[in-house]
Amino acid sequence: MRLVLLGTSGYHPSEKRHTACLAIPECGVALDAGTGMFRLGRYLATDELDLFLTHAHLDHVVGLTYFFSVLYEHPLRRITVHGEEAKLAAIQEHLLAEALFPGRPPLEFRPLPREVGLPQGGKLTSFPVSHVGGALGFRLDWPGHSVAYVTDTTAAPDAAYLEEIRGAQLLIHECYYPDSAAEFAERFGHSTTSAVADLARRAEVGRVLLTHIHPLAPDGENLDLPAARKIFSPLELAEDLMEVEF
């Protein structure tokens, strides 16, 4: 299975990174709709798209307004946006309000149950994570393939979602703060480097990619990567346009 990281920044784009958007092109699946969404059309390999939103903060949804460009590059006969019902309602009422964006892309909004089927015999499981206003994490499984995506939350040894990600071949986890900023991380619902590594070790995942990188430190220079790798060695920084097999 091939996953493409279209945006790996948190909060706002930088010269190097766009905000959160991931795609599994051959399955017609995307995760989050940040500014990296404008790149999606050149990668899609299907005529249908299922887009799953972790939450409705702007750095994860503003790309919904970019769909006319996506459709120009790659026509789609169906686009379904999945997420928590209240978040989908807020997006339709505010982000797609005529006064802000006077043209609605052809999007179908669908509340997301805990489990939903995916193309090619796959399954997506959603689970709550702690963040301001609430958010979801996702685990996607196909026979022989598994990936977990957790963003905008605070990693901890006792994180409620640990069992949800256990054994995943690939964990894509947010990492916005260095270890020295643990208090800020918990306050604002984000993660520190070594905390993510410790969580990954406890969950026995195969590999970790750190995403949602601080836009003022786009090379991850604020993160404690050497210390984290002493806890969990198969850990690296995600990069925009990185393609990963899992």
PyMOL commands that set and color helices and strands:
alter all, ss='L'
color gray80, all
select helices_A, chain A and resi 25-27+35-42+58-73+85-95+119-121+162-165+179-188+193-203+225-231
alter helices_A, ss='H'
color red, helices_A
select strands_A, chain A and resi 2-7+21-24+29-31+48-52+78-83+108-111+115-118+122-129+135-142+145-150+170-174+208-211+235-237+243-245
alter strands_A, ss='S'
color yellow, strands_A
deselect
rebuild
show_as cartoon
